[in-house]
Amino acid sequence: MNWITNYVRPRINSLFSRREVPENLWTKCPECGTMLFHRELSDNLNVCTNCDHHLAISPRSRFAALFDGGVFVEVKVPEPVADPLGFRDQKKYPDRMKAAQKSTGEKEAMLVAEGEIGRTPIVAAAQDFSFMGGSMGMYVGNAIIAAAERAVKLKRPLVLFSAAGGARMQEGILSLMQMPRTTVAVQMLKEAGLPYIVVLTHPTTGGVTASYAMLGDIQISEPNALICFAGPRVIEQTIREKLPEGFQRAEYLLEHGMLDRVTHRKKLREELVSILRMLGGLPAPVAGDLPAPGTIAPPTAAGGQPEAQATTP
């Protein structure tokens, strides 16, 4: 009986028991509540297939869709001091960092890469809101400076995707000092005559909005992104007034001259290629490459002899 109880019965139960479904197969759209299958959502660039709501997307997934063939090379970013203030709230700062690194699989809140987009070489930087709210710490400041220096060295445009809750409180004044540092980095690009394009995604707030996120030569935003310094709830509580509908959303800012474009994520790559080539004085982008007339090998007849010679006018 022990053999049947201890071995046979658990074996049968394991074969016929109901298998648990992994938790990450479905994502609920926060806007319309539709349950979205993970592959369908990923194929649609994390945009809801029902209501077109733009969900958060990681920098690596964004770069995979942005660069030609999904191929890019990461740019090395200097490492700052790990815990300069010895900050501790409910957890120690290093413990929070380790938890964020484990959940996202990334080293920090910004990824810098170089590659080609529509055969146009660029340097790109993207913030990861899932990493401690994309907060701007010393690493993010170093990343933007590294991106700007790399762009100047290679004479390439810089495209930056912002997504942040503001400065990182665990680094205090050192975090706020990244505002002037990143502003100097943007000035390096302007002095070199290189385009600096900013794509604002949901949300972009606080010190990020007050520095590098609003200094682009071209300001583009994804639909319905919240872009502000202080959030609407804080403003309403301060001035005790009801704010206009859609206040501080991308469409409202476009209407009032704060943005140049509001572009759907699936059309963003095409628009960036057009803008980059225009600013760089390059020919208009083409959808595909065709061989020049007369370069196609003529078809051969039986025996390997060419049937006719191709001619060019």
VOBA-1610 file (N, C-alpha, C; in pm, whole numbers, padded with zeros to 5 digits, always signed):
BEGIN
Met+00083-00121+00000Met+00000+00000+00000Met+00086+00125+00000Asn+00200+00117+00067Asn+00286+00235+00069Asn+00335+00273-00071Trp+00366+00170-00151Trp+00414+00196-00286Trp+00305+00260-00372Ile+00181+00209-00356Ile+00069+00265-00431Ile+00039+00407-00384Thr+00040+00425-00253Thr+00007+00557-00198Thr+00115+00659-00226Asn+00239+00618-00210Asn+00349+00713-00219Asn+00400+00738-00361Tyr+00374+00644-00452Tyr+00430+00660-00586Tyr+00323+00662-00696Val+00239+00557-00698Val+00144+00542-00809Val+00040+00654-00809Arg-00023+00676-00694Arg-00128+00777-00689Arg-00077+00919-00721Pro+00036+00965-00663Pro+00087+01098-00702Pro+00123+01107-00850Arg+00172+00991-00906Arg+00207+00990-01047Arg+00084+01008-01135Ile-00024+00937-01101Ile-00149+00950-01177Ile-00207+01090-01162Asn-00203+01143-01040Asn-00256+01279-01017Asn-00178+01383-01096Ser-00046+01365-01106Ser+00035+01462-01181Ser+00006+01459-01330Leu-00034+01341-01381Leu-00063+01328-01524Leu-00200+01387-01560Phe-00294+01374-01469Phe-00431+01414-01502Phe-00478+01539-01429Ser-00393+01590-01341Ser-00434+01711-01268Ser-00433+01831-01361Arg-00511+01930-01328Arg-00523+02052-01408Arg-00394+02133-01395Arg-00340+02168-01511Arg-00217+02248-01511Arg-00251+02395-01490Glu-00171+02460-01409Glu-00194+02602-01382Glu-00146+02687-01498Val-00224+02791-01529Val-00189+02882-01637Val-00095+02989-01583Pro+00016+03016-01650Pro+00107+03122-01602Pro+00034+03256-01590Glu+00078+03336-01493Glu+00008+03462-01464Glu+00030+03569-01571Asn+00139+03560-01646Asn+00174+03668-01738Asn+00124+03645-01880Leu+00029+03553-01900Leu-00022+03529-02035Leu-00120+03636-02080Trp-00187+03701-01985Trp-00289+03799-02018Trp-00261+03931-01946Thr-00291+04041-02016Thr-00275+04174-01959Thr-00407+04249-01974Lys-00451+04312-01867Lys-00576+04389-01872Lys-00547+04532-01911Cys-00613+04578-02016Cys-00595+04717-02059Cys-00648+04810-01951Pro-00568+04904-01902Pro-00614+04994-01796Pro-00719+05094-01843Glu-00734+05110-01974Glu-00827+05208-02027Glu-00966+05148-02050Cys-00973+05034-02121Cys-01103+04977-02156Cys-01132+04845-02084Gly-01033+04787-02016Gly-01054+04665-01940Gly-01047+04538-02022Thr-01013+04546-02150Thr-01003+04427-02234Thr-00886+04340-02192Met-00906+04208-02188Met-00798+04116-02158Met-00722+04087-02287Leu-00592+04116-02287Leu-00510+04107-02407Leu-00409+03994-02391Phe-00406+03903-02489Phe-00311+03792-02487Phe-00171+03847-02509His-00074+03795-02438His+00059+03856-02434His+00125+03861-02571Arg+00106+03758-02653Arg+00169+03759-02786Arg+00103+03862-02877Glu-00028+03869-02869Glu-00102+03966-02949Glu-00062+04108-02910Leu-00048+04131-02779Leu-00010+04263-02730Leu+00132+04298-02773Ser+00224+04202-02763Ser+00362+04226-02801Ser+00375+04254-02951Asp+00301+04179-03032Asp+00305+04200-03177Asp+00249+04336-03215Asn+00163+04392-03131Asn+00103+04523-03158Asn+00177+04635-03086Leu+00304+04609-03047Leu+00389+04708-02979Leu+00327+04760-02850Asn+00265+04671-02774Asn+00203+04705-02645Asn+00096+04815-02658Val+00023+04809-02768Val-00091+04900-02789Val-00217+04815-02787Cys-00317+04857-02710Cys-00440+04782-02697Cys-00507+04767-02833Thr-00543+04644-02869Thr-00606+04619-02998Thr-00753+04660-03000Asn-00809+04691-02883Asn-00949+04729-02877Asn-00969+04881-02876Cys-00894+04951-02791Cys-00916+05096-02776Cys-00795+05180-02816Asp-00685+05116-02860Asp-00564+05187-02903Asp-00489+05255-02789His-00517+05215-02666His-00443+05272-02553His-00297+05225-02556His-00204+05316-02534His-00062+05283-02537His-00015+05241-02397Leu+00012+05112-02383Leu+00066+05062-02257Leu+00217+05084-02254Ala+00275+05070-02136Ala+00420+05089-02122Ala+00494+04981-02202Ile+00609+05017-02255Ile+00693+04924-02329Ile+00837+04941-02282Ser+00908+04832-02268Ser+01046+04839-02218Ser+01139+04897-02324Pro+01250+04958-02283Pro+01345+05012-02381Pro+01395+04909-02481Arg+01420+04786-02437Arg+01471+04684-02529Arg+01367+04646-02634Ser+01242+04633-02592Ser+01136+04604-02687Ser+01115+04720-02784Arg+01127+04841-02733Arg+01114+04959-02819Arg+01227+04964-02922Phe+01349+04939-02877Phe+01463+04942-02969Phe+01456+04829-03071Ala+01405+04713-03030Ala+01391+04601-03123Ala+01297+04637-03237Ala+01194+04717-03208Ala+01101+04759-03313Ala+01151+04881-03388Leu+01239+04958-03325Leu+01285+05084-03385Leu+01398+05064-03484Phe+01502+04990-03445Phe+01622+04977-03528Phe+01599+04876-03641Asp+01672+04896-03750Asp+01662+04807-03865Asp+01696+04664-03824Gly+01603+04574-03850Gly+01624+04434-03815Gly+01630+04409-03666Gly+01595+04507-03584Gly+01603+04493-03439Gly+01745+04483-03387Val+01843+04528-03469Val+01984+04516-03433Val+02035+04649-03379Phe+02094+04647-03260Phe+02154+04768-03202Phe+02267+04727-03110Val+02355+04824-03082Val+02469+04801-02994Val+02455+04893-02874Glu+02464+04837-02755Glu+02454+04919-02634Glu+02577+05008-02617Val+02553+05129-02569Val+02660+05223-02540Val+02692+05215-02391Lys+02816+05201-02358Lys+02858+05187-02218Lys+02834+05318-02142Val+02780+05306-02023Val+02750+05421-01938Val+02836+05411-01811Pro+02907+05519-01774Pro+02987+05516-01651Pro+02901+05488-01528Glu+02953+05405-01440Glu+02881+05368-01318Glu+02901+05475-01210Pro+02792+05527-01151Pro+02807+05623-01041Pro+02828+05551-00909Val+02845+05629-00802Val+02854+05571-00667Val+02722+05503-00633Ala+02728+05385-00576Ala+02608+05303-00556Ala+02506+05367-00462Asp+02548+05411-00345Asp+02455+05468-00247Asp+02522+05589-00181Pro+02526+05703-00251Pro+02606+05817-00204Pro+02559+05877-00072Leu+02429+05868-00041Leu+02376+05931+00079Leu+02346+05831+00191Gly+02364+05701+00165Gly+02327+05601+00265Gly+02179+05611+00298Phe+02096+05633+00196Phe+01953+05662+00216Phe+01877+05536+00257Arg+01782+05556+00348Arg+01696+05446+00389Arg+01559+05499+00427Asp+01454+05438+00368Asp+01318+05466+00413Asp+01263+05337+00473Gln+01163+05275+00410Gln+01120+05145+00459Gln+01221+05037+00424Lys+01298+05061+00317Lys+01405+04970+00276Lys+01531+05050+00251Lys+01643+04983+00251Lys+01767+05048+00212Lys+01768+05069+00061Tyr+01831+05178+00018Tyr+01837+05209-00124Tyr+01898+05095-00206Pro+02010+05034-00164Pro+02064+04921-00242Pro+01966+04805-00256Asp+01883+04783-00152Asp+01784+04675-00160Asp+01676+04707-00263Arg+01636+04833-00270Arg+01538+04874-00371Arg+01596+04859-00511Met+01723+04892-00526Met+01789+04878-00655Met+01794+04732-00698Lys+01829+04645-00606Lys+01836+04502-00639Lys+01699+04448-00678Ala+01594+04492-00609Ala+01459+04447-00642Ala+01418+04496-00781Ala+01451+04621-00813Ala+01418+04676-00946Ala+01496+04604-01055Gln+01623+04575-01030Gln+01704+04504-01129Gln+01652+04362-01152Lys+01606+04298-01046Lys+01554+04162-01059Lys+01422+04161-01136Ser+01334+04256-01110Ser+01202+04257-01174Ser+01208+04300-01320Thr+01303+04388-01356Thr+01312+04438-01493Thr+01418+04369-01577Gly+01518+04311-01511Gly+01628+04252-01585Gly+01725+04354-01641Glu+01712+04480-01599Glu+01799+04588-01646Glu+01886+04640-01532Lys+01998+04702-01569Lys+02091+04755-01470Lys+02037+04882-01406Glu+01974+04967-01488Glu+01925+05096-01439Glu+01806+05143-01521Ala+01766+05269-01500Ala+01641+05320-01558Ala+01657+05377-01699Met+01775+05368-01758Met+01792+05417-01896Met+01884+05327-01974Leu+01847+05304-02100Leu+01927+05223-02191Leu+01970+05310-02308Val+02099+05305-02341Val+02154+05384-02452Val+02207+05287-02557Ala+02175+05314-02683Ala+02216+05224-02791Ala+02244+05304-02917Glu+02315+05241-03010Glu+02339+05300-03141Glu+02308+05197-03248Gly+02267+05245-03364Gly+02231+05157-03474Gly+02175+05239-03588Glu+02104+05171-03677Glu+02045+05238-03793Glu+01893+05225-03790Ile+01827+05332-03830Ile+01682+05333-03841Ile+01650+05384-03981Gly+01595+05297-04066Gly+01572+05334-04205Gly+01703+05368-04274Arg+01809+05292-04240Arg+01944+05314-04294Arg+02001+05450-04257Thr+01948+05510-04153Thr+01999+05637-04101Thr+02064+05610-03966Pro+02195+05625-03951Pro+02261+05595-03824Pro+02224+05697-03716Ile+02190+05647-03597Ile+02152+05735-03487Ile+02208+05679-03356Val+02199+05762-03253Val+02217+05718-03114Val+02083+05739-03045Ala+02039+05642-02967Ala+01909+05650-02901Ala+01923+05620-02752Ala+01838+05684-02673Ala+01831+05659-02528Ala+01685+05647-02489Ala+01655+05553-02401Ala+01516+05532-02358Ala+01510+05503-02210Gln+01412+05565-02143Gln+01391+05542-02000Gln+01293+05429-01977Asp+01312+05359-01869Asp+01228+05245-01832Asp+01147+05283-01709Phe+01016+05307-01730Phe+00932+05352-01618Phe+00914+05242-01514Ser+00928+05116-01556Ser+00912+05006-01461Ser+01031+04994-01365Phe+01140+05065-01392Phe+01256+05064-01303Phe+01247+05187-01211Met+01191+05167-01093Met+01176+05273-00993Met+01112+05398-01053Gly+01008+05377-01134Gly+00936+05489-01193Gly+01018+05568-01292Gly+01123+05506-01350Gly+01206+05577-01445Gly+01274+05698-01385Ser+01289+05699-01253Ser+01338+05819-01185Ser+01479+05857-01229Met+01502+05987-01230Met+01629+06042-01278Met+01730+06049-01164Gly+01824+05956-01166Gly+01934+05957-01072Gly+02064+05987-01143Met+02175+05964-01076Met+02305+05993-01134Met+02334+05906-01256Tyr+02285+05782-01254Tyr+02308+05694-01368Tyr+02240+05748-01493Val+02116+05796-01478Val+02043+05852-01591Val+02116+05975-01646Gly+02168+06060-01555Gly+02247+06174-01599Gly+02370+06130-01676Asn+02441+06030-01624Asn+02559+05977-01694Asn+02520+05918-01830Ala+02402+05853-01836Ala+02359+05790-01960Ala+02333+05895-02068Ile+02269+06005-02033Ile+02240+06108-02132Ile+02368+06175-02178Ile+02461+06199-02086Ile+02590+06257-02125Ile+02666+06160-02216Ala+02664+06031-02182Ala+02731+05931-02266Ala+02668+05925-02405Ala+02535+05935-02411Ala+02465+05933-02540Ala+02501+06055-02624Ala+02506+06173-02558Ala+02540+06295-02630Ala+02685+06293-02679Glu+02776+06247-02595Glu+02916+06239-02635Glu+02936+06141-02750Arg+02864+06029-02745Arg+02874+05930-02853Arg+02817+05987-02983Ala+02706+06060-02972Ala+02646+06120-03091Ala+02738+06225-03153Val+02803+06305-03069Val+02896+06406-03120Val+03017+06340-03184Lys+03068+06235-03122Lys+03185+06166-03176Lys+03157+06104-03312Leu+03038+06043-03326Leu+03002+05975-03451Leu+02929+06068-03549Lys+02899+06192-03503Lys+02824+06289-03584Lys+02688+06231-03623Arg+02616+06183-03523Arg+02484+06125-03544Arg+02378+06200-03464Pro+02252+06198-03508Pro+02144+06256-03428Pro+02121+06173-03301Leu+02061+06237-03202Leu+02023+06169-03079Leu+01872+06169-03066Val+01814+06051-03047Val+01671+06036-03026Val+01651+05984-02884Leu+01573+06056-02804Leu+01553+06020-02664Leu+01405+05993-02636Phe+01376+05882-02570Phe+01240+05846-02530Phe+01230+05863-02379Ser+01149+05958-02336Ser+01138+05988-02193Ser+01017+05918-02132Ala+01034+05872-02009Ala+00924+05813-01931Ala+00969+05813-01787Ala+00922+05908-01707Ala+00978+05922-01572Ala+00879+05989-01478Gly+00897+05955-01352Gly+00819+06019-01248Gly+00890+06138-01186Gly+01010+06170-01237Gly+01084+06284-01185Gly+01219+06242-01129Ala+01271+06323-01036Ala+01401+06296-00975Ala+01391+06180-00876Arg+01504+06116-00850Arg+01508+06002-00757Arg+01538+06053-00617Met+01441+06040-00529Met+01453+06099-00396Met+01565+06034-00315Gln+01599+05909-00344Gln+01704+05841-00268Gln+01842+05901-00292Glu+01854+05985-00396Glu+01983+06048-00423Glu+01981+06199-00397Gly+01866+06249-00347Gly+01857+06386-00300Gly+01906+06491-00398Ile+01989+06583-00351Ile+02038+06694-00432Ile+02122+06645-00549Leu+02185+06528-00534Leu+02265+06472-00643Leu+02176+06437-00762Ser+02053+06398-00734Ser+01958+06371-00841Ser+01916+06500-00911Leu+01890+06604-00831Leu+01851+06733-00891Leu+01963+06794-00974Met+02087+06763-00941Met+02201+06816-01016Met+02208+06758-01158Gln+02133+06652-01184Gln+02132+06595-01320Gln+02057+06685-01417Met+01974+06774-01367Met+01903+06867-01455Met+02000+06959-01529Pro+02090+07032-01460Pro+02188+07113-01535Pro+02287+07028-01613Arg+02325+06910-01562Arg+02420+06825-01634Arg+02363+06782-01769Thr+02237+06737-01769Thr+02176+06692-01894Thr+02150+06810-01989Thr+02124+06927-01932Thr+02106+07045-02016Thr+02236+07079-02089Val+02349+07065-02022Val+02479+07086-02085Val+02502+06982-02195Ala+02459+06858-02171Ala+02474+06753-02272Ala+02395+06786-02398Val+02274+06838-02381Val+02193+06879-02496Val+02260+06995-02570Gln+02321+07088-02494Gln+02391+07200-02556Gln+02509+07152-02641Met+02575+07044-02600Met+02683+06987-02679Met+02633+06947-02818Leu+02515+06889-02823Leu+02458+06850-02952Leu+02426+06971-03038Lys+02372+07075-02977Lys+02337+07195-03052Lys+02461+07263-03107Glu+02568+07267-03027Glu+02692+07330-03075Glu+02756+07249-03188Ala+02732+07118-03188Ala+02784+07032-03295Ala+02693+07031-03417Gly+02578+07099-03408Gly+02485+07104-03520Gly+02414+06973-03546Leu+02392+06894-03440Leu+02328+06764-03454Leu+02184+06768-03405Pro+02092+06704-03475Pro+01952+06703-03431Pro+01934+06629-03299Tyr+01845+06682-03218Tyr+01807+06619-03091Tyr+01655+06609-03089Ile+01605+06486-03099Ile+01461+06463-03106Ile+01416+06392-02979Val+01310+06444-02918Val+01257+06386-02795Val+01119+06328-02823Val+01100+06203-02781Val+00969+06138-02788Val+00920+06120-02645Leu+00817+06195-02608Leu+00765+06190-02472Leu+00659+06082-02462Thr+00674+05992-02366Thr+00578+05884-02346Thr+00516+05898-02208His+00413+05819-02185His+00338+05830-02060His+00406+05754-01946Pro+00427+05819-01830Pro+00419+05964-01808Pro+00558+06026-01812Thr+00565+06154-01841Thr+00690+06230-01831Thr+00663+06348-01740Thr+00720+06346-01620Thr+00685+06446-01519Thr+00809+06493-01443Gly+00787+06593-01357Gly+00889+06639-01263Gly+01012+06700-01330Gly+01128+06676-01268Gly+01253+06735-01314Gly+01295+06692-01453Val+01245+06578-01499Val+01275+06533-01635Val+01211+06629-01736Thr+01083+06665-01710Thr+01015+06761-01797Thr+01081+06898-01788Ala+01137+06931-01672Ala+01198+07063-01652Ala+01340+07069-01707Ser+01388+06962-01770Ser+01525+06964-01824Ser+01528+06906-01965Tyr+01593+06791-01983Tyr+01623+06741-02116Tyr+01500+06699-02197Ala+01388+06668-02131Ala+01271+06618-02204Ala+01201+06726-02285Met+01224+06853-02255Met+01157+06961-02327Met+01255+07049-02403Leu+01375+06998-02432Leu+01476+07076-02500Leu+01504+07027-02642Gly+01419+06940-02694Gly+01442+06884-02826Gly+01421+06983-02938Asp+01489+06959-03050Asp+01462+07037-03171Asp+01323+07003-03223Ile+01284+06877-03207Ile+01149+06832-03242Ile+01093+06760-03121Gln+00971+06797-03081Gln+00905+06736-02965Gln+00787+06652-03016Ile+00798+06522-03000Ile+00692+06429-03040Ile+00640+06360-02915Ser+00513+06323-02917Ser+00456+06251-02804Ser+00369+06137-02852Glu+00360+06033-02770Glu+00262+05928-02796Glu+00124+05975-02749Pro+00018+05921-02806Pro-00118+05967-02771Pro-00149+05954-02623Asn-00217+06057-02572Asn-00271+06059-02435Asn-00165+06048-02327Ala-00040+06080-02359Ala+00066+06076-02258Ala+00051+06194-02161Leu+00073+06168-02034Leu+00073+06275-01933Leu+00211+06340-01933Ile+00213+06472-01959Ile+00339+06546-01966Ile+00324+06670-01879Cys+00401+06678-01771Cys+00382+06789-01679Cys+00501+06800-01584Phe+00505+06908-01507Phe+00600+06919-01396Phe+00531+06873-01268Ala+00424+06939-01229Ala+00341+06894-01117Ala+00215+06833-01174Gly+00171+06722-01116Gly+00055+06651-01167Gly-00075+06727-01147Pro-00178+06691-01223Pro-00306+06763-01214Pro-00370+06756-01076Arg-00356+06643-01005Arg-00414+06634-00871Arg-00350+06733-00775Val-00217+06747-00784Val-00146+06842-00698Val-00189+06985-00729Ile-00204+07016-00858Ile-00244+07152-00897Ile-00384+07183-00848Glu-00476+07088-00866Glu-00614+07111-00821Glu-00621+07133-00670Gln-00542+07056-00594Gln-00542+07072-00449Gln-00479+07205-00407Thr-00386+07255-00490Thr-00318+07380-00455Thr-00403+07503-00487Ile-00456+07508-00609Ile-00531+07628-00651Ile-00681+07615-00626Arg-00725+07493-00588Arg-00866+07465-00559Arg-00957+07505-00675Glu-00913+07469-00795Glu-00990+07493-00917Glu-00996+07365-00999Lys-01107+07346-01070Lys-01121+07231-01157Lys-01046+07257-01287Leu-00957+07168-01326Leu-00876+07186-01445Leu-00954+07146-01570Pro-00915+07201-01686Pro-00984+07166-01811Pro-00971+07017-01843Glu-01066+06965-01921Glu-01064+06825-01961Glu-00939+06794-02042Gly-00870+06686-02006Gly-00750+06648-02079Gly-00630+06735-02049Phe-00635+06813-01943Phe-00525+06903-01908Phe-00395+06825-01889Gln-00286+06876-01949Gln-00152+06818-01942Gln-00138+06686-02018Arg-00237+06651-02096Arg-00225+06536-02186Arg-00166+06581-02319Ala-00113+06486-02394Ala-00039+06519-02516Ala-00121+06602-02614Glu-00247+06565-02633Glu-00330+06637-02731Glu-00356+06781-02687Tyr-00373+06803-02558Tyr-00393+06937-02503Tyr-00267+07021-02525Leu-00149+06963-02500Leu-00024+07036-02518Leu+00004+07065-02665Leu-00035+06973-02753Leu-00018+06998-02896Leu-00104+07116-02940Glu-00225+07120-02891Glu-00317+07228-02926Glu-00267+07362-02877His-00191+07363-02765His-00142+07488-02707His+00005+07515-02740Gly+00060+07445-02837Gly+00192+07479-02889Gly+00311+07424-02815Met+00292+07330-02721Met+00404+07275-02646Met+00469+07156-02717Leu+00397+07097-02813Leu+00448+06982-02887Leu+00440+07009-03036Asp+00522+06935-03111Asp+00518+06946-03256Asp+00428+06840-03319Arg+00425+06721-03259Arg+00348+06611-03314Arg+00297+06520-03203Val+00183+06456-03228Val+00137+06344-03146Val+00122+06228-03243Thr+00202+06125-03223Thr+00212+06016-03322Thr+00187+05882-03258His+00108+05800-03325His+00081+05664-03281His+00211+05584-03281Arg+00225+05494-03184Arg+00349+05418-03169Arg+00382+05336-03294Lys+00283+05284-03362Lys+00307+05202-03480Lys+00351+05284-03600Lys+00329+05415-03597Lys+00371+05502-03707Lys+00494+05584-03670Leu+00543+05566-03548Leu+00651+05651-03497Leu+00782+05628-03571Arg+00816+05504-03600Arg+00943+05475-03668Arg+00947+05542-03805Glu+00840+05530-03880Glu+00834+05590-04013Glu+00850+05742-04006Glu+00785+05803-03906Glu+00794+05948-03892Glu+00934+05992-03849Leu+00996+05917-03759Leu+01131+05950-03717Leu+01229+05941-03834Val+01215+05840-03918Val+01303+05826-04034Val+01289+05948-04125Ser+01166+05991-04152Ser+01143+06106-04239Ser+01204+06233-04180Ile+01185+06255-04049Ile+01236+06376-03984Ile+01389+06374-03981Leu+01447+06261-03945Leu+01593+06252-03934Leu+01661+06275-04069Arg+01604+06218-04173Arg+01663+06236-04306Arg+01644+06379-04356Met+01533+06439-04320Met+01509+06578-04358Met+01607+06671-04288Leu+01623+06653-04156Leu+01715+06739-04081Leu+01860+06715-04119Gly+01891+06592-04162Gly+02028+06560-04202Gly+02060+06592-04346Gly+01962+06647-04420Gly+01986+06679-04560Gly+02003+06557-04648Leu+01941+06445-04608Leu+01953+06320-04683Leu+01834+06303-04776Pro+01845+06217-04877Pro+01731+06192-04967Pro+01613+06134-04889Ala+01495+06149-04944Ala+01375+06096-04880Ala+01387+05945-04864Pro+01330+05890-04757Pro+01339+05745-04736Pro+01261+05668-04842Val+01306+05547-04870Val+01238+05459-04964Val+01188+05337-04889Ala+01079+05280-04941Ala+01021+05164-04874Ala+01103+05038-04894Gly+01176+05032-05006Gly+01257+04914-05034Gly+01365+04948-05134Asp+01464+04865-05147Asp+01573+04887-05240Asp+01553+04803-05366Leu+01559+04867-05482Leu+01548+04796-05609Leu+01681+04804-05682Pro+01719+04701-05755Pro+01845+04705-05830Pro+01836+04806-05943Ala+01949+04865-05977Ala+01953+04961-06087Ala+01923+04892-06219Pro+01864+04964-06315Pro+01834+04902-06446Pro+01960+04848-06511Gly+01948+04728-06571Gly+02061+04669-06641Gly+02152+04586-06554Thr+02127+04582-06421Thr+02215+04506-06332Thr+02163+04366-06305Ile+02040+04337-06350Ile+01983+04205-06328Ile+02042+04109-06431Ala+02087+03994-06388Ala+02142+03894-06481Ala+02033+03844-06573Pro+02059+03837-06705Pro+01956+03792-06800Pro+01923+03646-06779Pro+01798+03607-06805Pro+01761+03467-06791Pro+01834+03381-06892Thr+01864+03257-06856Thr+01937+03167-06945Thr+01846+03063-07002Ala+01872+03027-07129Ala+01796+02921-07194Ala+01861+02788-07163Ala+01805+02682-07220Ala+01862+02549-07200Ala+02003+02547-07256Gly+02095+02492-07182Gly+02234+02490-07225Gly+02315+02600-07163Gly+02247+02687-07087Gly+02321+02791-07016Gly+02349+02915-07096Gln+02296+02933-07220Gln+02318+03052-07300Gln+02212+03157-07268Pro+02251+03283-07259Pro+02152+03388-07231Pro+02054+03403-07345Glu+01926+03420-07310Glu+01821+03437-07411Glu+01826+03575-07474Ala+01849+03676-07393Ala+01852+03812-07445Ala+01937+03896-07352Gln+01997+03999-07404Gln+02081+04087-07325Gln+01997+04202-07271Ala+02014+04232-07141Ala+01944+04344-07081Ala+02012+04474-07126Thr+01935+04572-07158Thr+01989+04700-07205Thr+01934+04812-07120Thr+02007+04919-07112Thr+01963+05037-07039Thr+01950+05151-07137Pro+01850+05235-07123Pro+01832+05347-07214Pro+01944+05449-07196
//
